[in-house]
Amino acid sequence: MRHIVGATRTPRDRWIEEGLQALAAGGPDAVRVEGLAKKLGVTKGGFYGSFADRDALLEAMLDAWERESTDEVIDRVEREGGDPRTKIQRAGVLTFSSDRLLPIDLAIRDWARRDEAVAERLRRVDNRRMALLREMIGTFCSDADEVEARSLLAFCVAIGEHFLAADHGDRTRAQVLVRAAGLLLDHPTKSTATDPALH
């Protein structure tokens, strides 16, 4: 007996994921319905069962990125526990060292330079990330100005090192990053804490 299987709609999440991958590879101009449909092996018609238009897809992509790069990262950091330094490093690894989130994050930063709504979204995400850094660094550093400076530097290292082409002599980038993290996230040394000339 022959069974007739009805066509199944491509899940909305698959369109969003494919859109995010296109964004990471080529920026917002690379997010085209026809191209996404081809990648998914479906017709364009299925797209309109999930989204009113391309702008609706772009908004859903930004929603997914924001949720994954803030709520889900913070939830996982808290769930897996550890001391403040471990939590900060885990958040950084999840966000800026992953093959998945990092290219999307960098593409959104570039997009935000040309789109004020995307820039506002990025500001909101970065403010949440900075709040986590302040909270964690504040557990071992009581000076509010130093907490802010350390948070800024840690965030700038996490993002900026991906754009830096410089060599580090006989050290690897990984070795330098470990040392930078130690300088930014460790408790103040005894000599720094007690020598008034260093304050």
Secondary structure as GFF3:
##gff-version 3
##sequence-region A 1 199
A	DSSP	alpha_helix	12	26	.	.	.	ID=ss1
A	DSSP	three_ten_helix	28	30	.	.	.	ID=ss2
A	DSSP	alpha_helix	33	40	.	.	.	ID=ss3
A	DSSP	three_ten_helix	44	49	.	.	.	ID=ss4
A	DSSP	alpha_helix	54	66	.	.	.	ID=ss5
A	DSSP	pi_helix	67	72	.	.	.	ID=ss6
A	DSSP	alpha_helix	73	80	.	.	.	ID=ss7
A	DSSP	alpha_helix	84	96	.	.	.	ID=ss8
A	DSSP	alpha_helix	101	112	.	.	.	ID=ss9
A	DSSP	alpha_helix	116	137	.	.	.	ID=ss10
A	DSSP	alpha_helix	144	160	.	.	.	ID=ss11
A	DSSP	alpha_helix	173	185	.	.	.	ID=ss12
A	DSSP	alpha_helix	190	194	.	.	.	ID=ss13
A	DSSP	three_ten_helix	196	198	.	.	.	ID=ss14
###
